[in-house]
Amino acid sequence: MVDQNKIREAARLLLEGIGEDPDREGLKETPERIARMYEEIFAGMGRDGREELGKVFTVENSEMVLERDITFYSMCEHHMLPFYGKAHVAYIPNGRVVGLSKLARTVEIYAGRLQVQERMTGQIADAVMKYLAPRGVMVVLEAEHTCMTMRGVRKPGSRTVTTAARGVFLEDESLQNRFFQLLNLS
């Protein structure tokens, strides 16, 4: 999916643009390293949650399932700088559950592309609803954006929190409250 040749060319141009010599000893292999890094960072391009959420297990339980503190790293599409934090994903099963690692991998898929946090939150919730078909899902992302902490207003430690609720989480405020109590955010 990633065009390594274009990334190497762009990296050389960027180095030249900031006044560096891309042929000096410490930078000779930098364009290649950047190309490999971008392939890893943007591994979510062209993928969706079906890969991870398609393998389900039948259950009788209809109580909330919560996977919290899923660490993620993504890239802001406005400045191409990282944002990173924790994702919390809960759903109410409708006769089917997935392995807990599948929720974390779903977060990774949507984090692995140029993003804005608000869109990513909704994409995760929509994927869980579409491919797992639970009675409802709730997603919260908490992240620090380096485009705001290392440049611009330079406010390190500031966090952005986004939420997405679908299904019964929209209809039942007590479910949302229970979710937030489990996260200790309320």
TIRO-2110 file (N, C-alpha, C; in Angstrom, 1 decimal):
// TIRO-2110
0.8, -1.2, 0.0, N, 1, A
0.0, 0.0, 0.0, CA, 1, A
0.9, 1.3, 0.0, C, 1, A
1.9, 1.3, 0.8, N, 2, A
2.8, 2.4, 0.8, CA, 2, A
3.9, 2.3, -0.3, C, 2, A
4.1, 3.5, -1.0, N, 3, A
5.0, 3.5, -2.1, CA, 3, A
6.4, 4.0, -1.5, C, 3, A
7.3, 3.0, -1.2, N, 4, A
8.5, 3.3, -0.5, CA, 4, A
9.4, 4.2, -1.4, C, 4, A
9.4, 4.1, -2.7, N, 5, A
10.2, 5.0, -3.5, CA, 5, A
9.8, 6.4, -3.4, C, 5, A
8.5, 6.7, -3.4, N, 6, A
8.1, 8.1, -3.2, CA, 6, A
8.4, 8.6, -1.8, C, 6, A
8.3, 7.8, -0.8, N, 7, A
8.7, 8.2, 0.5, CA, 7, A
10.1, 8.5, 0.6, C, 7, A
11.0, 7.7, 0.1, N, 8, A
12.4, 7.9, 0.1, CA, 8, A
12.8, 9.3, -0.6, C, 8, A
12.1, 9.5, -1.8, N, 9, A
12.4, 10.8, -2.5, CA, 9, A
11.9, 11.9, -1.7, C, 9, A
10.7, 11.8, -1.1, N, 10, A
10.2, 12.9, -0.2, CA, 10, A
11.1, 13.2, 1.0, C, 10, A
11.6, 12.1, 1.6, N, 11, A
12.5, 12.3, 2.7, CA, 11, A
13.8, 13.0, 2.3, C, 11, A
14.4, 12.7, 1.2, N, 12, A
15.6, 13.4, 0.7, CA, 12, A
15.2, 14.9, 0.4, C, 12, A
14.1, 15.2, -0.2, N, 13, A
13.7, 16.5, -0.4, CA, 13, A
13.5, 17.3, 0.9, C, 13, A
12.9, 16.7, 1.8, N, 14, A
12.7, 17.3, 3.1, CA, 14, A
14.0, 17.6, 3.8, C, 14, A
14.9, 16.7, 3.8, N, 15, A
16.2, 17.0, 4.4, CA, 15, A
16.9, 18.1, 3.7, C, 15, A
16.8, 18.2, 2.4, N, 16, A
17.4, 19.3, 1.6, CA, 16, A
16.7, 20.6, 2.0, C, 16, A
15.3, 20.5, 2.1, N, 17, A
14.5, 21.7, 2.4, CA, 17, A
14.8, 22.3, 3.7, C, 17, A
15.3, 21.5, 4.7, N, 18, A
15.6, 22.1, 6.0, CA, 18, A
17.1, 22.5, 6.1, C, 18, A
17.8, 22.4, 4.9, N, 19, A
19.2, 22.8, 4.9, CA, 19, A
20.2, 21.7, 5.2, C, 19, A
19.8, 20.4, 5.2, N, 20, A
20.7, 19.3, 5.5, CA, 20, A
21.2, 18.7, 4.2, C, 20, A
22.3, 18.0, 4.4, N, 21, A
22.9, 17.2, 3.2, CA, 21, A
22.5, 15.8, 3.4, C, 21, A
21.5, 15.3, 2.6, N, 22, A
21.1, 13.9, 2.7, CA, 22, A
22.2, 12.8, 2.4, C, 22, A
23.3, 13.3, 1.9, N, 23, A
24.4, 12.4, 1.7, CA, 23, A
25.5, 12.3, 2.8, C, 23, A
25.3, 13.1, 3.8, N, 24, A
26.3, 13.1, 4.9, CA, 24, A
26.1, 11.8, 5.7, C, 24, A
27.1, 11.4, 6.3, N, 25, A
27.2, 10.0, 7.0, CA, 25, A
26.0, 9.7, 7.8, C, 25, A
25.6, 10.6, 8.7, N, 26, A
24.5, 10.3, 9.6, CA, 26, A
23.1, 10.2, 8.9, C, 26, A
23.0, 10.7, 7.7, N, 27, A
21.7, 10.8, 7.0, CA, 27, A
21.6, 9.9, 5.8, C, 27, A
22.6, 9.3, 5.4, N, 28, A
22.6, 8.5, 4.1, CA, 28, A
21.5, 7.5, 4.1, C, 28, A
21.2, 6.8, 5.2, N, 29, A
20.2, 5.8, 5.3, CA, 29, A
18.9, 6.3, 5.8, C, 29, A
18.8, 7.5, 6.2, N, 30, A
17.6, 8.1, 6.8, CA, 30, A
16.4, 7.9, 5.8, C, 30, A
16.4, 8.3, 4.5, N, 31, A
15.3, 8.1, 3.7, CA, 31, A
14.7, 6.6, 3.7, C, 31, A
15.6, 5.7, 3.7, N, 32, A
15.2, 4.3, 3.8, CA, 32, A
14.5, 3.9, 5.1, C, 32, A
15.1, 4.4, 6.2, N, 33, A
14.5, 4.2, 7.5, CA, 33, A
13.1, 4.8, 7.6, C, 33, A
13.0, 6.0, 7.1, N, 34, A
11.7, 6.7, 7.1, CA, 34, A
10.7, 5.9, 6.3, C, 34, A
11.1, 5.4, 5.1, N, 35, A
10.1, 4.6, 4.3, CA, 35, A
9.7, 3.4, 5.0, C, 35, A
10.6, 2.7, 5.7, N, 36, A
10.2, 1.5, 6.5, CA, 36, A
9.3, 1.9, 7.7, C, 36, A
9.6, 3.0, 8.3, N, 37, A
8.8, 3.5, 9.4, CA, 37, A
7.4, 3.8, 9.0, C, 37, A
7.3, 4.5, 7.9, N, 38, A
5.9, 4.9, 7.4, CA, 38, A
5.1, 3.7, 7.0, C, 38, A
5.8, 2.7, 6.5, N, 39, A
5.0, 1.4, 6.2, CA, 39, A
4.4, 0.8, 7.4, C, 39, A
5.2, 0.9, 8.5, N, 40, A
4.7, 0.3, 9.8, CA, 40, A
3.6, 1.2, 10.4, C, 40, A
3.9, 2.5, 10.4, N, 41, A
3.0, 3.5, 11.1, CA, 41, A
1.6, 3.5, 10.3, C, 41, A
1.6, 3.4, 9.0, N, 42, A
0.4, 3.5, 8.2, CA, 42, A
-0.1, 2.1, 7.8, C, 42, A
0.1, 1.1, 8.6, N, 43, A
-0.3, -0.3, 8.3, CA, 43, A
-1.8, -0.4, 8.3, C, 43, A
-2.6, 0.5, 8.8, N, 44, A
-4.0, 0.5, 8.8, CA, 44, A
-4.7, 0.9, 7.5, C, 44, A
-3.9, 1.5, 6.6, N, 45, A
-4.4, 1.9, 5.3, CA, 45, A
-5.0, 0.8, 4.5, C, 45, A
-6.2, 1.0, 4.0, N, 46, A
-6.9, 0.0, 3.2, CA, 46, A
-7.4, -1.2, 4.0, C, 46, A
-7.4, -1.2, 5.3, N, 47, A
-7.9, -2.3, 6.1, CA, 47, A
-9.2, -1.8, 6.9, C, 47, A
-10.0, -2.7, 7.3, N, 48, A
-11.1, -2.3, 8.2, CA, 48, A
-11.3, -3.4, 9.3, C, 48, A
-12.3, -3.1, 10.1, N, 49, A
-12.5, -4.0, 11.3, CA, 49, A
-12.9, -5.4, 11.0, C, 49, A
-13.4, -5.7, 9.8, N, 50, A
-13.9, -7.0, 9.5, CA, 50, A
-12.8, -8.1, 9.8, C, 50, A
-11.6, -7.8, 9.5, N, 51, A
-10.5, -8.7, 9.7, CA, 51, A
-10.4, -9.2, 11.1, C, 51, A
-10.6, -8.3, 12.0, N, 52, A
-10.4, -8.7, 13.5, CA, 52, A
-11.7, -9.0, 14.1, C, 52, A
-12.8, -8.4, 13.7, N, 53, A
-14.1, -8.6, 14.4, CA, 53, A
-14.9, -9.7, 13.8, C, 53, A
-14.4, -10.4, 12.7, N, 54, A
-15.2, -11.4, 12.0, CA, 54, A
-15.3, -12.7, 12.7, C, 54, A
-14.3, -13.1, 13.6, N, 55, A
-14.3, -14.3, 14.3, CA, 55, A
-14.9, -14.2, 15.6, C, 55, A
-16.1, -14.7, 15.8, N, 56, A
-16.9, -14.5, 17.0, CA, 56, A
-17.2, -15.9, 17.7, C, 56, A
-17.6, -15.7, 19.0, N, 57, A
-17.9, -16.9, 19.8, CA, 57, A
-19.3, -16.7, 20.4, C, 57, A
-20.1, -17.7, 20.4, N, 58, A
-21.5, -17.6, 20.9, CA, 58, A
-21.5, -17.6, 22.4, C, 58, A
-22.3, -16.7, 23.0, N, 59, A
-22.4, -16.6, 24.5, CA, 59, A
-23.8, -16.4, 24.8, C, 59, A
-24.1, -16.6, 26.1, N, 60, A
-25.5, -16.3, 26.6, CA, 60, A
-25.4, -15.0, 27.3, C, 60, A
-24.2, -14.6, 27.7, N, 61, A
-24.1, -13.3, 28.5, CA, 61, A
-24.5, -12.1, 27.7, C, 61, A
-25.2, -11.2, 28.3, N, 62, A
-25.5, -9.9, 27.7, CA, 62, A
-25.1, -8.8, 28.5, C, 62, A
-24.1, -9.0, 29.4, N, 63, A
-23.6, -7.9, 30.2, CA, 63, A
-22.4, -7.2, 29.5, C, 63, A
-22.1, -6.0, 29.9, N, 64, A
-21.1, -5.2, 29.3, CA, 64, A
-19.8, -5.9, 29.3, C, 64, A
-19.1, -5.8, 28.1, N, 65, A
-17.7, -6.3, 28.0, CA, 65, A
-16.9, -5.0, 27.7, C, 65, A
-15.9, -4.8, 28.6, N, 66, A
-15.1, -3.6, 28.5, CA, 66, A
-13.6, -3.9, 28.3, C, 66, A
-13.0, -3.4, 27.3, N, 67, A
-11.5, -3.5, 27.2, CA, 67, A
-11.0, -2.1, 27.3, C, 67, A
-10.2, -1.8, 28.4, N, 68, A
-9.8, -0.4, 28.7, CA, 68, A
-8.3, -0.3, 28.6, C, 68, A
-7.9, 0.9, 28.5, N, 69, A
-6.5, 1.3, 28.5, CA, 69, A
-5.7, 0.6, 27.3, C, 69, A
-6.3, 0.6, 26.2, N, 70, A
-5.6, 0.1, 25.0, CA, 70, A
-4.8, 1.2, 24.4, C, 70, A
-3.5, 1.1, 24.5, N, 71, A
-2.5, 2.1, 24.0, CA, 71, A
-2.6, 2.2, 22.5, C, 71, A
-2.6, 3.4, 22.0, N, 72, A
-2.6, 3.6, 20.5, CA, 72, A
-1.7, 4.7, 20.2, C, 72, A
-1.2, 4.7, 18.9, N, 73, A
-0.4, 5.8, 18.3, CA, 73, A
-1.0, 6.0, 17.0, C, 73, A
-1.2, 7.3, 16.6, N, 74, A
-1.7, 7.6, 15.3, CA, 74, A
-1.0, 8.9, 14.8, C, 74, A
-1.4, 9.3, 13.6, N, 75, A
-0.7, 10.5, 13.0, CA, 75, A
-1.8, 11.4, 12.6, C, 75, A
-1.7, 12.7, 13.1, N, 76, A
-2.6, 13.7, 12.8, CA, 76, A
-2.5, 14.1, 11.3, C, 76, A
-3.7, 14.1, 10.6, N, 77, A
-3.7, 14.4, 9.2, CA, 77, A
-3.4, 15.9, 8.9, C, 77, A
-3.5, 16.7, 9.9, N, 78, A
-3.3, 18.2, 9.7, CA, 78, A
-1.8, 18.6, 9.6, C, 78, A
-1.0, 17.9, 10.5, N, 79, A
0.4, 18.3, 10.6, CA, 79, A
1.3, 17.1, 10.4, C, 79, A
0.8, 15.9, 10.3, N, 80, A
1.5, 14.7, 10.2, CA, 80, A
2.5, 14.5, 11.4, C, 80, A
2.0, 14.8, 12.5, N, 81, A
2.7, 14.6, 13.8, CA, 81, A
1.8, 13.6, 14.6, C, 81, A
2.5, 12.9, 15.5, N, 82, A
1.8, 11.8, 16.2, CA, 82, A
0.8, 12.4, 17.3, C, 82, A
-0.2, 11.6, 17.5, N, 83, A
-1.0, 11.7, 18.7, CA, 83, A
-1.2, 10.3, 19.2, C, 83, A
-1.2, 10.2, 20.6, N, 84, A
-1.2, 8.9, 21.2, CA, 84, A
-2.0, 9.0, 22.5, C, 84, A
-2.4, 7.8, 22.9, N, 85, A
-3.1, 7.8, 24.2, CA, 85, A
-3.7, 6.4, 24.4, C, 85, A
-4.9, 6.4, 25.1, N, 86, A
-5.6, 5.2, 25.5, CA, 86, A
-7.0, 5.2, 24.8, C, 86, A
-7.4, 4.0, 24.4, N, 87, A
-8.7, 3.7, 23.9, CA, 87, A
-9.4, 2.8, 24.9, C, 87, A
-10.7, 3.1, 25.1, N, 88, A
-11.6, 2.3, 26.0, CA, 88, A
-12.8, 1.9, 25.1, C, 88, A
-13.0, 0.6, 25.0, N, 89, A
-14.1, 0.1, 24.1, CA, 89, A
-15.0, -0.9, 24.9, C, 89, A
-16.3, -0.6, 24.9, N, 90, A
-17.2, -1.5, 25.6, CA, 90, A
-18.4, -1.8, 24.7, C, 90, A
-18.9, -3.0, 24.8, N, 91, A
-20.1, -3.4, 24.0, CA, 91, A
-21.0, -4.3, 24.8, C, 91, A
-22.2, -4.3, 24.4, N, 92, A
-23.2, -5.2, 25.0, CA, 92, A
-23.4, -6.4, 24.0, C, 92, A
-23.0, -7.6, 24.4, N, 93, A
-23.2, -8.7, 23.4, CA, 93, A
-24.6, -9.0, 23.0, C, 93, A
-24.8, -9.4, 21.8, N, 94, A
-26.1, -9.8, 21.3, CA, 94, A
-25.9, -11.3, 20.9, C, 94, A
-25.4, -12.1, 21.8, N, 95, A
-25.2, -13.5, 21.6, CA, 95, A
-23.9, -13.9, 21.0, C, 95, A
-23.0, -12.9, 20.8, N, 96, A
-21.7, -13.1, 20.2, CA, 96, A
-20.7, -12.2, 20.9, C, 96, A
-19.5, -12.7, 21.1, N, 97, A
-18.3, -11.9, 21.6, CA, 97, A
-17.1, -12.2, 20.7, C, 97, A
-16.1, -11.4, 20.8, N, 98, A
-14.8, -11.6, 20.2, CA, 98, A
-13.8, -11.7, 21.2, C, 98, A
-12.6, -12.3, 20.8, N, 99, A
-11.5, -12.3, 21.8, CA, 99, A
-11.1, -10.9, 22.1, C, 99, A
-10.7, -10.6, 23.3, N, 100, A
-10.3, -9.3, 23.7, CA, 100, A
-9.2, -8.7, 22.9, C, 100, A
-8.3, -9.5, 22.4, N, 101, A
-7.2, -8.9, 21.6, CA, 101, A
-7.8, -8.3, 20.3, C, 101, A
-8.9, -8.8, 19.9, N, 102, A
-9.5, -8.3, 18.6, CA, 102, A
-9.9, -6.9, 18.7, C, 102, A
-10.4, -6.5, 19.9, N, 103, A
-10.7, -5.0, 20.1, CA, 103, A
-9.5, -4.2, 20.0, C, 103, A
-8.4, -4.6, 20.6, N, 104, A
-7.2, -3.8, 20.6, CA, 104, A
-6.6, -3.8, 19.1, C, 104, A
-6.7, -4.9, 18.4, N, 105, A
-6.3, -4.9, 17.0, CA, 105, A
-7.2, -4.0, 16.1, C, 105, A
-8.4, -3.9, 16.4, N, 106, A
-9.3, -3.0, 15.7, CA, 106, A
-8.9, -1.6, 15.9, C, 106, A
-8.6, -1.2, 17.2, N, 107, A
-8.1, 0.1, 17.5, CA, 107, A
-6.8, 0.4, 16.6, C, 107, A
-5.9, -0.6, 16.6, N, 108, A
-4.7, -0.4, 15.8, CA, 108, A
-4.9, -0.1, 14.3, C, 108, A
-5.9, -0.8, 13.8, N, 109, A
-6.2, -0.6, 12.4, CA, 109, A
-6.6, 0.8, 12.1, C, 109, A
-7.5, 1.4, 12.9, N, 110, A
-8.0, 2.7, 12.6, CA, 110, A
-6.9, 3.8, 13.1, C, 110, A
-6.1, 3.4, 14.0, N, 111, A
-5.0, 4.3, 14.4, CA, 111, A
-3.9, 4.4, 13.3, C, 111, A
-3.8, 3.3, 12.5, N, 112, A
-2.7, 3.2, 11.5, CA, 112, A
-3.0, 3.8, 10.2, C, 112, A
-3.4, 5.1, 10.3, N, 113, A
-3.6, 5.9, 9.0, CA, 113, A
-3.6, 7.4, 9.5, C, 113, A
-3.5, 8.2, 8.5, N, 114, A
-3.7, 9.7, 8.8, CA, 114, A
-5.1, 9.8, 9.4, C, 114, A
-5.2, 10.5, 10.6, N, 115, A
-6.4, 10.6, 11.3, CA, 115, A
-6.7, 11.9, 11.9, C, 115, A
-7.9, 12.1, 12.3, N, 116, A
-8.3, 13.0, 13.4, CA, 116, A
-9.0, 12.2, 14.5, C, 116, A
-8.8, 12.5, 15.7, N, 117, A
-9.2, 11.7, 16.8, CA, 117, A
-10.7, 11.5, 16.8, C, 117, A
-11.5, 12.6, 16.4, N, 118, A
-12.9, 12.5, 16.4, CA, 118, A
-13.4, 11.4, 15.4, C, 118, A
-12.8, 11.4, 14.2, N, 119, A
-13.2, 10.4, 13.2, CA, 119, A
-12.8, 9.0, 13.7, C, 119, A
-11.6, 8.9, 14.2, N, 120, A
-11.1, 7.5, 14.6, CA, 120, A
-12.1, 6.9, 15.7, C, 120, A
-12.5, 7.7, 16.6, N, 121, A
-13.5, 7.3, 17.7, CA, 121, A
-14.7, 6.7, 17.0, C, 121, A
-15.3, 7.4, 16.1, N, 122, A
-16.5, 6.9, 15.4, CA, 122, A
-16.2, 5.7, 14.6, C, 122, A
-15.1, 5.6, 13.9, N, 123, A
-14.8, 4.5, 13.0, CA, 123, A
-14.7, 3.2, 13.9, C, 123, A
-14.1, 3.3, 15.0, N, 124, A
-14.0, 2.1, 15.9, CA, 124, A
-15.4, 1.7, 16.3, C, 124, A
-16.2, 2.6, 16.8, N, 125, A
-17.6, 2.3, 17.2, CA, 125, A
-18.4, 1.7, 16.0, C, 125, A
-18.3, 2.3, 14.9, N, 126, A
-19.0, 1.8, 13.7, CA, 126, A
-18.6, 0.4, 13.3, C, 126, A
-17.3, 0.1, 13.4, N, 127, A
-16.8, -1.2, 13.0, CA, 127, A
-17.3, -2.3, 13.9, C, 127, A
-17.3, -2.0, 15.2, N, 128, A
-17.8, -2.9, 16.2, CA, 128, A
-19.3, -3.2, 16.0, C, 128, A
-20.0, -2.1, 15.7, N, 129, A
-21.5, -2.3, 15.4, CA, 129, A
-21.7, -3.1, 14.2, C, 129, A
-20.9, -2.8, 13.1, N, 130, A
-21.1, -3.5, 11.8, CA, 130, A
-20.7, -4.9, 11.8, C, 130, A
-19.6, -5.2, 12.4, N, 131, A
-19.0, -6.6, 12.2, CA, 131, A
-19.3, -7.5, 13.4, C, 131, A
-19.6, -7.0, 14.6, N, 132, A
-19.9, -7.8, 15.7, CA, 132, A
-21.4, -7.8, 16.0, C, 132, A
-22.1, -6.7, 15.6, N, 133, A
-23.5, -6.6, 15.7, CA, 133, A
-24.0, -6.7, 17.2, C, 133, A
-23.3, -6.0, 18.1, N, 134, A
-23.8, -6.0, 19.5, CA, 134, A
-25.1, -5.2, 19.7, C, 134, A
-25.6, -5.2, 20.9, N, 135, A
-26.8, -4.4, 21.2, CA, 135, A
-26.3, -2.9, 21.3, C, 135, A
-25.1, -2.6, 21.5, N, 136, A
-24.6, -1.3, 21.6, CA, 136, A
-23.1, -1.3, 21.9, C, 136, A
-22.5, -0.1, 21.6, N, 137, A
-21.0, 0.0, 21.8, CA, 137, A
-20.8, 1.4, 22.3, C, 137, A
-19.7, 1.6, 23.1, N, 138, A
-19.3, 2.9, 23.6, CA, 138, A
-17.7, 2.9, 23.5, C, 138, A
-17.2, 4.0, 22.9, N, 139, A
-15.8, 4.1, 22.7, CA, 139, A
-15.4, 5.5, 23.2, C, 139, A
-14.3, 5.5, 24.0, N, 140, A
-13.7, 6.7, 24.5, CA, 140, A
-12.2, 6.7, 24.1, C, 140, A
-11.7, 7.8, 23.5, N, 141, A
-10.3, 7.9, 23.3, CA, 141, A
-9.8, 9.1, 24.0, C, 141, A
-8.7, 8.9, 24.7, N, 142, A
-8.0, 10.0, 25.4, CA, 142, A
-6.6, 10.1, 24.8, C, 142, A
-6.2, 11.3, 24.3, N, 143, A
-4.9, 11.4, 23.6, CA, 143, A
-4.3, 12.7, 23.8, C, 143, A
-2.9, 12.7, 23.7, N, 144, A
-2.1, 13.9, 23.6, CA, 144, A
-1.7, 14.0, 22.2, C, 144, A
-1.8, 15.2, 21.7, N, 145, A
-1.5, 15.6, 20.3, CA, 145, A
-0.2, 16.4, 20.3, C, 145, A
0.8, 15.8, 19.6, N, 146, A
2.1, 16.5, 19.6, CA, 146, A
2.0, 17.8, 18.7, C, 146, A
1.1, 17.8, 17.8, N, 147, A
0.9, 19.1, 17.0, CA, 147, A
0.5, 20.2, 17.9, C, 147, A
0.0, 19.9, 19.1, N, 148, A
-0.4, 21.0, 20.1, CA, 148, A
0.6, 21.1, 21.2, C, 148, A
1.3, 20.0, 21.5, N, 149, A
2.2, 20.0, 22.7, CA, 149, A
3.6, 20.4, 22.4, C, 149, A
4.1, 20.1, 21.2, N, 150, A
5.5, 20.5, 20.9, CA, 150, A
5.7, 21.6, 19.9, C, 150, A
4.5, 22.1, 19.4, N, 151, A
4.5, 23.3, 18.5, CA, 151, A
3.3, 24.1, 18.8, C, 151, A
3.1, 25.1, 18.1, N, 152, A
1.8, 25.9, 18.3, CA, 152, A
1.7, 26.4, 19.7, C, 152, A
0.6, 26.1, 20.4, N, 153, A
0.4, 26.6, 21.7, CA, 153, A
1.3, 26.0, 22.8, C, 153, A
2.0, 24.9, 22.4, N, 154, A
2.9, 24.2, 23.3, CA, 154, A
2.4, 24.0, 24.7, C, 154, A
1.4, 23.1, 24.8, N, 155, A
0.8, 22.8, 26.1, CA, 155, A
0.9, 21.3, 26.4, C, 155, A
2.2, 20.9, 26.8, N, 156, A
2.4, 19.5, 27.1, CA, 156, A
1.5, 19.0, 28.2, C, 156, A
1.0, 17.8, 28.1, N, 157, A
0.2, 17.2, 29.1, CA, 157, A
-1.3, 17.4, 28.9, C, 157, A
-1.7, 18.3, 28.0, N, 158, A
-3.1, 18.5, 27.7, CA, 158, A
-3.6, 17.3, 26.9, C, 158, A
-4.8, 16.8, 27.2, N, 159, A
-5.4, 15.6, 26.6, CA, 159, A
-6.7, 16.0, 26.0, C, 159, A
-7.0, 15.3, 24.9, N, 160, A
-8.3, 15.5, 24.2, CA, 160, A
-9.0, 14.2, 24.4, C, 160, A
-10.3, 14.3, 24.8, N, 161, A
-11.2, 13.1, 25.1, CA, 161, A
-12.3, 13.2, 24.1, C, 161, A
-12.5, 12.1, 23.3, N, 162, A
-13.6, 12.0, 22.4, CA, 162, A
-14.4, 10.7, 22.7, C, 162, A
-15.7, 10.8, 22.4, N, 163, A
-16.6, 9.6, 22.7, CA, 163, A
-17.5, 9.3, 21.5, C, 163, A
-17.9, 8.1, 21.4, N, 164, A
-18.8, 7.6, 20.4, CA, 164, A
-19.7, 6.6, 21.1, C, 164, A
-21.0, 6.8, 21.0, N, 165, A
-22.0, 5.8, 21.5, CA, 165, A
-22.9, 5.3, 20.4, C, 165, A
-23.2, 4.1, 20.4, N, 166, A
-24.1, 3.5, 19.4, CA, 166, A
-25.1, 2.5, 20.1, C, 166, A
-26.2, 2.3, 19.5, N, 167, A
-27.2, 1.3, 20.0, CA, 167, A
-27.7, 1.7, 21.4, C, 167, A
-27.7, 0.7, 22.2, N, 168, A
-28.3, 0.9, 23.6, CA, 168, A
-27.6, 1.9, 24.4, C, 168, A
-26.3, 2.1, 24.1, N, 169, A
-25.6, 3.1, 24.9, CA, 169, A
-26.1, 4.5, 24.6, C, 169, A
-26.7, 4.7, 23.4, N, 170, A
-27.4, 6.0, 23.2, CA, 170, A
-28.7, 6.1, 23.9, C, 170, A
-29.4, 5.0, 24.1, N, 171, A
-30.7, 5.0, 24.6, CA, 171, A
-30.8, 4.9, 26.1, C, 171, A
-29.7, 4.4, 26.7, N, 172, A
-29.7, 4.1, 28.2, CA, 172, A
-28.6, 4.8, 28.9, C, 172, A
-29.0, 5.9, 29.5, N, 173, A
-27.9, 6.7, 30.2, CA, 173, A
-27.3, 6.0, 31.3, C, 173, A
-28.0, 5.0, 31.9, N, 174, A
-27.4, 4.3, 33.0, CA, 174, A
-26.2, 3.4, 32.5, C, 174, A
-26.3, 2.9, 31.3, N, 175, A
-25.2, 2.1, 30.7, CA, 175, A
-24.0, 3.0, 30.5, C, 175, A
-24.2, 4.2, 30.0, N, 176, A
-23.1, 5.2, 29.9, CA, 176, A
-22.5, 5.5, 31.2, C, 176, A
-23.3, 5.7, 32.2, N, 177, A
-22.8, 6.0, 33.6, CA, 177, A
-22.0, 4.8, 34.1, C, 177, A
-22.5, 3.6, 33.9, N, 178, A
-21.7, 2.4, 34.4, CA, 178, A
-20.4, 2.3, 33.7, C, 178, A
-20.4, 2.6, 32.4, N, 179, A
-19.2, 2.6, 31.6, CA, 179, A
-18.2, 3.6, 32.2, C, 179, A
-18.6, 4.8, 32.4, N, 180, A
-17.7, 5.9, 32.9, CA, 180, A
-17.2, 5.5, 34.4, C, 180, A
-18.1, 4.9, 35.2, N, 181, A
-17.7, 4.5, 36.5, CA, 181, A
-16.6, 3.5, 36.4, C, 181, A
-16.7, 2.5, 35.5, N, 182, A
-15.7, 1.5, 35.3, CA, 182, A
-14.3, 2.2, 34.9, C, 182, A
-14.4, 3.3, 34.2, N, 183, A
-13.2, 4.0, 33.8, CA, 183, A
-12.7, 5.0, 34.8, C, 183, A
-13.5, 5.2, 35.8, N, 184, A
-13.1, 6.2, 36.8, CA, 184, A
-13.0, 7.6, 36.2, C, 184, A
-13.9, 7.9, 35.2, N, 185, A
-13.8, 9.2, 34.5, CA, 185, A
-15.0, 10.0, 35.0, C, 185, A
-15.9, 9.5, 35.7, N, 186, A
-17.1, 10.3, 36.1, CA, 186, A
-17.0, 10.8, 37.5, C, 186, A
END
